[in-house]
Amino acid sequence: MVKKVIYISFICKHHIGVRKKIEEQVNEWRNTGIEVLVVNDLCGYGAIIKYLYRYYTFIKFFLFRCSSDSFVYIRQTVSLPLFGVFSRLRKYSYEVNADISKEASTLSIFQKILFLLFKDSLLKNADKVFFVTEELKSRYQNSSKFNYVFPNCLKKLGSKKKLPRGRDIVFVGNENQKWQGVDIFYEFVKALPMFNFHVVGNISRPLNFNCHNIVFHGILDGTDYFNLMSEMDFAIGTLAFYRSGLSEGSALKVRDYVAFDLPIVAGYFDTDFSASPFYLTVSTNPLDLDIEKIQDFFLQWERKSIHDYLDKANFCKNRESLRVQLICC
């Protein structure tokens, strides 16, 4: 009998990066012969309808198990009342992507209340827990469970850049997420007038910001996103990760940068790439920015492709095939 994974993500379509990650995971799992059912959130409905749907999901897959060959995999989410009770009825795997307690500013008031009341129930009852970083594992792991570190993986690579590179730098972010460091990014723009900066995401031009070497593209997806990224030469990653209460990350956008052959400057330790020559970690204090070092880094990669320096272990095909084996054993 074919094994089946029920992937509960509670993610809406506007979460573009996360949605792409899940699609890549699921594709790799299916390539191993596993049947996968993805359960997303009800998008476009009010909170009450969405929460009722989540209860329906847990009742369906925890109270009424499909078969002995089905396995449940849950992406980190805010628990609801009784989720902890339901989750004791069967074994399941749980993916931890962030320290939600440090990202409470992104939650609604109702979600904050739920988090305070039931914050760790799904994590505590999981049989297997997959963390995206070692730091999260050390913070949350429980000795009675199987704990693994599986950073976000690399999808299929795009084409190598035509060399030498130009002077276009991309920054993907969201001004509502303080850990993105949009304020620090603007210091880069001011200090590097010889480069052209491109901003992708929910970020608007601040008042009285008079730099002319920056373009705001808004939220892009599909062909528009691909076309812009294909034209970029370098990338800026998250610059204030410490504001999320963490110092180590496995950002999806950095995996995208790598796929598009873009050398990266960021302000945190990346689980996969910090030891790579194409990843430069810089100070998150605007007063300590070593602009000369950053400029030299960009010039160093002007005639080189980062795709020549990648580890095959970081690719989704290798990482996700192992993950799904662990889920189904």
ZANUPA-669285 format. One line per field, with one value per residue (C-alpha): residue number from 0; residue in one letter; x negated, y negated, z. Coordinates in steps of 0.2 Angstrom, whole numbers, plus 5000, padded with zeros to 4 digits. Example, Ala and Ser with C-alpha at 12.3 -4.5 7.8 and 13.67 -1.06 7.14 Angstrom:
seq = 0, 1 $
type = A, S $
u = 4938, 4932 $
v = 5022, 5005 $
w = 5039, 5036 $
This chain:
seq = 0, 1, 2, 3, 4, 5, 6, 7, 8, 9, 10, 11, 12, 13, 14, 15, 16, 17, 18, 19, 20, 21, 22, 23, 24, 25, 26, 27, 28, 29, 30, 31, 32, 33, 34, 35, 36, 37, 38, 39, 40, 41, 42, 43, 44, 45, 46, 47, 48, 49, 50, 51, 52, 53, 54, 55, 56, 57, 58, 59, 60, 61, 62, 63, 64, 65, 66, 67, 68, 69, 70, 71, 72, 73, 74, 75, 76, 77, 78, 79, 80, 81, 82, 83, 84, 85, 86, 87, 88, 89, 90, 91, 92, 93, 94, 95, 96, 97, 98, 99, 100, 101, 102, 103, 104, 105, 106, 107, 108, 109, 110, 111, 112, 113, 114, 115, 116, 117, 118, 119, 120, 121, 122, 123, 124, 125, 126, 127, 128, 129, 130, 131, 132, 133, 134, 135, 136, 137, 138, 139, 140, 141, 142, 143, 144, 145, 146, 147, 148, 149, 150, 151, 152, 153, 154, 155, 156, 157, 158, 159, 160, 161, 162, 163, 164, 165, 166, 167, 168, 169, 170, 171, 172, 173, 174, 175, 176, 177, 178, 179, 180, 181, 182, 183, 184, 185, 186, 187, 188, 189, 190, 191, 192, 193, 194, 195, 196, 197, 198, 199, 200, 201, 202, 203, 204, 205, 206, 207, 208, 209, 210, 211, 212, 213, 214, 215, 216, 217, 218, 219, 220, 221, 222, 223, 224, 225, 226, 227, 228, 229, 230, 231, 232, 233, 234, 235, 236, 237, 238, 239, 240, 241, 242, 243, 244, 245, 246, 247, 248, 249, 250, 251, 252, 253, 254, 255, 256, 257, 258, 259, 260, 261, 262, 263, 264, 265, 266, 267, 268, 269, 270, 271, 272, 273, 274, 275, 276, 277, 278, 279, 280, 281, 282, 283, 284, 285, 286, 287, 288, 289, 290, 291, 292, 293, 294, 295, 296, 297, 298, 299, 300, 301, 302, 303, 304, 305, 306, 307, 308, 309, 310, 311, 312, 313, 314, 315, 316, 317, 318, 319, 320, 321, 322, 323, 324, 325, 326, 327, 328 $
type = M, V, K, K, V, I, Y, I, S, F, I, C, K, H, H, I, G, V, R, K, K, I, E, E, Q, V, N, E, W, R, N, T, G, I, E, V, L, V, V, N, D, L, C, G, Y, G, A, I, I, K, Y, L, Y, R, Y, Y, T, F, I, K, F, F, L, F, R, C, S, S, D, S, F, V, Y, I, R, Q, T, V, S, L, P, L, F, G, V, F, S, R, L, R, K, Y, S, Y, E, V, N, A, D, I, S, K, E, A, S, T, L, S, I, F, Q, K, I, L, F, L, L, F, K, D, S, L, L, K, N, A, D, K, V, F, F, V, T, E, E, L, K, S, R, Y, Q, N, S, S, K, F, N, Y, V, F, P, N, C, L, K, K, L, G, S, K, K, K, L, P, R, G, R, D, I, V, F, V, G, N, E, N, Q, K, W, Q, G, V, D, I, F, Y, E, F, V, K, A, L, P, M, F, N, F, H, V, V, G, N, I, S, R, P, L, N, F, N, C, H, N, I, V, F, H, G, I, L, D, G, T, D, Y, F, N, L, M, S, E, M, D, F, A, I, G, T, L, A, F, Y, R, S, G, L, S, E, G, S, A, L, K, V, R, D, Y, V, A, F, D, L, P, I, V, A, G, Y, F, D, T, D, F, S, A, S, P, F, Y, L, T, V, S, T, N, P, L, D, L, D, I, E, K, I, Q, D, F, F, L, Q, W, E, R, K, S, I, H, D, Y, L, D, K, A, N, F, C, K, N, R, E, S, L, R, V, Q, L, I, C, C $
u = 5000, 4994, 4989, 4998, 4993, 5006, 4997, 5007, 5000, 5014, 5006, 5015, 5010, 5003, 4989, 4979, 4962, 4969, 4981, 4967, 4957, 4972, 4974, 4956, 4956, 4972, 4965, 4949, 4960, 4971, 4955, 4951, 4968, 4977, 4995, 4997, 5012, 5009, 5022, 5021, 5031, 5047, 5042, 5053, 5065, 5067, 5058, 5072, 5074, 5056, 5055, 5070, 5061, 5046, 5056, 5064, 5046, 5040, 5056, 5055, 5037, 5035, 5051, 5055, 5038, 5038, 5027, 5012, 5002, 5006, 4994, 4998, 4985, 4990, 4981, 4979, 4995, 5004, 5014, 5033, 5042, 5043, 5029, 5018, 5031, 5034, 5015, 5013, 5024, 5011, 4992, 4987, 4972, 4971, 4960, 4954, 4949, 4948, 4949, 4967, 4966, 4953, 4964, 4980, 4981, 4987, 5001, 5019, 5025, 5035, 5020, 5009, 5022, 5022, 5003, 5002, 5014, 5010, 4993, 4983, 4997, 4994, 4975, 4976, 4986, 4977, 4968, 4955, 4950, 4941, 4932, 4925, 4910, 4899, 4903, 4922, 4918, 4908, 4922, 4937, 4931, 4938, 4928, 4943, 4945, 4935, 4928, 4920, 4913, 4918, 4914, 4924, 4917, 4912, 4924, 4918, 4905, 4908, 4895, 4878, 4876, 4868, 4851, 4845, 4859, 4868, 4872, 4890, 4894, 4911, 4918, 4934, 4943, 4958, 4958, 4971, 4958, 4945, 4932, 4930, 4920, 4928, 4921, 4903, 4906, 4908, 4891, 4884, 4893, 4886, 4868, 4867, 4873, 4863, 4875, 4894, 4905, 4922, 4934, 4947, 4961, 4972, 4961, 4965, 4953, 4951, 4955, 4940, 4930, 4921, 4909, 4911, 4902, 4917, 4933, 4948, 4956, 4969, 4975, 4970, 4974, 4973, 4965, 4963, 4953, 4943, 4939, 4933, 4922, 4914, 4908, 4901, 4882, 4881, 4893, 4896, 4903, 4911, 4902, 4910, 4913, 4909, 4926, 4934, 4925, 4913, 4896, 4897, 4909, 4913, 4922, 4932, 4927, 4909, 4912, 4920, 4905, 4894, 4904, 4903, 4884, 4883, 4869, 4877, 4874, 4884, 4884, 4886, 4879, 4886, 4887, 4882, 4872, 4863, 4847, 4849, 4838, 4853, 4861, 4855, 4861, 4861, 4864, 4882, 4877, 4879, 4865, 4853, 4857, 4840, 4845, 4828, 4829, 4846, 4841, 4825, 4836, 4847, 4832, 4824, 4839, 4840, 4833, 4838, 4853, 4859, 4866, 4848, 4847, 4863, 4865, 4876, 4883, 4892, 4903, 4922, 4920, 4907, 4914, 4933, 4931, 4923, 4936, 4951, 4942, 4941, 4959, 4965, 4955 $
v = 5000, 4983, 4972, 4955, 4939, 4926, 4910, 4897, 4880, 4867, 4855, 4844, 4839, 4822, 4831, 4832, 4838, 4851, 4857, 4860, 4869, 4881, 4884, 4889, 4900, 4909, 4911, 4920, 4931, 4936, 4940, 4953, 4962, 4955, 4948, 4931, 4922, 4903, 4895, 4876, 4862, 4856, 4839, 4824, 4829, 4821, 4828, 4838, 4848, 4851, 4857, 4868, 4876, 4879, 4888, 4898, 4903, 4909, 4919, 4927, 4932, 4935, 4942, 4951, 4958, 4962, 4977, 4985, 4980, 4961, 4949, 4931, 4917, 4900, 4884, 4873, 4864, 4855, 4869, 4867, 4874, 4893, 4894, 4901, 4914, 4919, 4920, 4934, 4946, 4950, 4948, 4934, 4923, 4905, 4891, 4877, 4862, 4847, 4842, 4836, 4828, 4816, 4812, 4808, 4791, 4800, 4809, 4802, 4799, 4815, 4825, 4817, 4823, 4840, 4841, 4837, 4850, 4864, 4859, 4876, 4889, 4895, 4895, 4904, 4918, 4921, 4937, 4930, 4912, 4904, 4887, 4876, 4871, 4878, 4863, 4867, 4885, 4880, 4868, 4880, 4898, 4911, 4926, 4938, 4934, 4936, 4919, 4915, 4900, 4898, 4880, 4874, 4881, 4875, 4878, 4880, 4868, 4854, 4850, 4843, 4825, 4817, 4811, 4798, 4793, 4776, 4765, 4770, 4776, 4783, 4783, 4793, 4789, 4783, 4766, 4774, 4787, 4777, 4791, 4788, 4772, 4761, 4746, 4753, 4757, 4739, 4735, 4747, 4737, 4720, 4727, 4736, 4723, 4732, 4747, 4748, 4755, 4764, 4767, 4781, 4784, 4774, 4759, 4741, 4726, 4717, 4698, 4687, 4701, 4693, 4706, 4709, 4726, 4736, 4743, 4750, 4764, 4769, 4787, 4798, 4816, 4828, 4821, 4803, 4810, 4821, 4808, 4795, 4808, 4814, 4796, 4794, 4795, 4796, 4797, 4791, 4803, 4800, 4786, 4786, 4804, 4801, 4792, 4809, 4815, 4826, 4825, 4840, 4842, 4851, 4838, 4843, 4828, 4832, 4849, 4839, 4828, 4842, 4850, 4834, 4834, 4819, 4816, 4811, 4798, 4802, 4798, 4815, 4833, 4844, 4862, 4868, 4853, 4843, 4853, 4851, 4838, 4830, 4825, 4810, 4807, 4789, 4779, 4775, 4758, 4745, 4735, 4750, 4754, 4757, 4750, 4753, 4772, 4773, 4765, 4775, 4791, 4786, 4782, 4799, 4808, 4798, 4811, 4827, 4838, 4844, 4859, 4866, 4866, 4875, 4891, 4904, 4908, 4891, 4896, 4901, 4917, 4924, 4915, 4918, 4936, 4939, 4929, 4939, 4955, 4950, 4944, 4961, 4972 $
w = 5000, 4996, 5011, 5012, 5021, 5026, 5026, 5037, 5033, 5037, 5024, 5012, 4995, 4999, 5009, 4992, 4999, 5011, 4998, 4986, 4999, 5003, 4984, 4983, 4998, 4992, 4974, 4981, 4993, 4978, 4968, 4981, 4978, 4993, 4991, 4998, 5003, 5007, 5019, 5017, 5026, 5020, 5012, 5010, 5025, 5042, 5057, 5064, 5048, 5047, 5065, 5062, 5047, 5057, 5070, 5056, 5049, 5066, 5070, 5052, 5053, 5072, 5078, 5062, 5055, 5037, 5038, 5046, 5032, 5033, 5042, 5048, 5046, 5053, 5049, 5064, 5069, 5083, 5093, 5096, 5112, 5111, 5098, 5112, 5116, 5098, 5095, 5108, 5098, 5085, 5081, 5070, 5064, 5068, 5059, 5069, 5058, 5071, 5089, 5088, 5105, 5098, 5082, 5092, 5084, 5068, 5077, 5079, 5097, 5097, 5090, 5104, 5117, 5110, 5109, 5127, 5132, 5121, 5113, 5114, 5114, 5096, 5099, 5115, 5109, 5092, 5090, 5078, 5077, 5062, 5066, 5053, 5063, 5077, 5088, 5087, 5091, 5107, 5112, 5110, 5109, 5121, 5126, 5124, 5105, 5089, 5085, 5068, 5060, 5042, 5036, 5021, 5005, 4988, 4974, 4956, 4951, 4938, 4925, 4930, 4928, 4913, 4919, 4923, 4934, 4934, 4949, 4953, 4971, 4976, 4994, 4997, 5013, 5023, 5032, 5045, 5050, 5060, 5059, 5041, 5045, 5032, 5041, 5040, 5022, 5019, 5026, 5013, 4999, 5006, 5008, 4991, 4978, 4964, 4965, 4960, 4973, 4969, 4983, 4982, 4994, 5005, 5007, 5003, 5000, 5016, 5017, 5014, 5007, 4993, 4986, 4968, 4966, 4972, 4964, 4974, 4964, 4977, 4979, 4964, 4960, 4945, 4929, 4936, 4950, 4940, 4927, 4940, 4950, 4934, 4930, 4948, 4952, 4971, 4985, 5003, 5016, 5033, 5042, 5060, 5064, 5082, 5083, 5081, 5096, 5086, 5079, 5067, 5052, 5036, 5026, 5011, 5002, 5004, 4996, 4981, 4980, 4979, 4966, 4955, 4957, 4969, 4981, 4998, 5012, 5027, 5046, 5054, 5054, 5040, 5045, 5027, 5020, 5033, 5029, 5011, 5002, 4993, 5010, 5019, 5037, 5042, 5058, 5061, 5069, 5056, 5064, 5062, 5044, 5035, 5018, 5011, 5015, 5008, 4992, 4990, 4993, 4978, 4967, 4972, 4965, 4949, 4938, 4948, 4949, 4967, 4959, 4958, 4977, 4982, 4992, 4985, 5002, 5002, 4988, 4991, 4982, 4995, 5010, 5007, 5002, 5019, 5028, 5021, 5025, 5044, 5043, 5037, 5048 $
